[in-house]
Amino acid sequence: MKTSVEPVLEIDLGAVTHNYDYLSKLAQKAQIACAVKDDAYGIGAKNVVRALKGRCSTFFVAYVSEGQIVRSAAPEAEIYVLQGVGTQDLPLLKAYRLTPVLSSLPDVQWWTSITDDDYALMIETGLNRLGLRPEEINALTSLQREKTTLVLSHLSCADDPTHPLNDLQLARFQALKSFFPNARFSLSASEGFLLGASYLQDMVRIGALLYGINRSEAVKSSIRPVMSVKAAVLQTAILPKGESVSYGAVFKAEKEMRLAVVGLGYGDGLFRCLGEGKGAFYWQERRLPVLGRICMDCTMCDITSAPDIKPGDFVDVLNAFYTADEMAVDADTIGYEIISRFGKGLRFRRLVKETS
Ligand SMILES: *Cc1c(COP(=O)(O)O)cnc(C)c1O
């Protein structure tokens, strides 16, 4: 039998629950809410929400359409819509019991003029992205402040524990508390979560850590990767000295080599900038450097160090030896973007390992 050559994307839902349980212990009394926007960073929102049944009861999405998907998997959960909402979203908000995160004075005024339903409020403390500015709080009526059930802000530099903006944002956040008598407070996402107890507040909003993305030594060994990617070797060949590989002939063999053509390219979400020696595939822990430019459907790699590789074998693209965080360093990006891109690949055979 000849094996199928489609690339494989595997999701380990056991790793999601493992990571959640590990984070729960670190969170002490703070509630853990899960960010499942962007299809749970490519992991698959429906599967993640399902895997966390009985554990997590609060989810964050970006858009109402995403909230609808989460609702179908979590009938009882609280679901917050981060990017705000418009008039056309109102029927879905109601039907799927989604709570908007409002980020401006006009939005609060509009929302409270049309409904008595709860809302969360994003307040700006230093990221200068979405958020009501602290000086605008005075323009909220006392009723609007009382109706605010969750106050959020978002950190700018939490990946650098020594950055002074962290403490400044925390201080600005603490100063908001006297204005909102009925609210819970949430400041941190994954990286802020690791900054210390004062950053935990009532609720942390976790995405990356849940999906096994993190570069900090403190938790790296305790967090398990969730996504792995494999691709088929379509062909192998001896590459004679002096021959070049792929478009533009930018790679030239200085000695005879063994080459494998792998069925995965930028059309599947592999960053094209990983070509020309920057990226690699893996054969267990053995590194197989990419040779020449990455194509839409194929990438060539050097298998001189693993001459036993043959057509039909699958090499690892993301595995325990080469995680999304490590690939991100080679691609000059962050692990978030690596998994979110692969997650959008339409040509993968998707395997979901259920929780045991
Ligand atoms: C995406 C997002 C999160 C989750 O961030 P991670 O770094 O993945 O934990 C939390 N809060 C807000 C407002 C977000 O946009």
The ligand as an SDF file (V2000), in Angstrom:
LIG
                    3D

 15 15  0  0  0  0  0  0  0  0999 V2000
   -5.9240   37.4780   22.7300 C   0  0  0  0  0  0  0  0  0  0  0  0
   -6.2080   38.1330   24.0010 C   0  0  0  0  0  0  0  0  0  0  0  0
   -5.9580   37.4600   25.2040 C   0  0  0  0  0  0  0  0  0  0  0  0
   -5.1970   36.1640   25.2890 C   0  0  0  0  0  0  0  0  0  0  0  0
   -3.8180   36.4190   25.1060 O   0  0  0  0  0  0  0  0  0  0  0  0
   -2.6840   35.3100   25.2780 P   0  0  0  0  0  0  0  0  0  0  0  0
   -1.4160   36.0770   25.2440 O   0  0  0  0  0  0  0  0  0  0  0  0
   -2.8040   34.3780   24.1380 O   0  0  0  0  0  0  0  0  0  0  0  0
   -2.9130   34.6200   26.5820 O   0  0  0  0  0  0  0  0  0  0  0  0
   -6.3740   38.0860   26.3710 C   0  0  0  0  0  0  0  0  0  0  0  0
   -6.9900   39.2910   26.3440 N   0  0  0  0  0  0  0  0  0  0  0  0
   -7.2110   39.9700   25.2090 C   0  0  0  0  0  0  0  0  0  0  0  0
   -7.8810   41.2970   25.2600 C   0  0  0  0  0  0  0  0  0  0  0  0
   -6.8200   39.4260   23.9930 C   0  0  0  0  0  0  0  0  0  0  0  0
   -7.0180   40.1220   22.8630 O   0  0  0  0  0  0  0  0  0  0  0  0
  1  2  1  0
  2  3  1  0
  2 14  2  0
  3  4  1  0
  3 10  2  0
  4  5  1  0
  5  6  1  0
  6  7  2  0
  6  8  1  0
  6  9  1  0
 10 11  1  0
 11 12  2  0
 12 13  1  0
 12 14  1  0
 14 15  1  0
M  END
$$$$
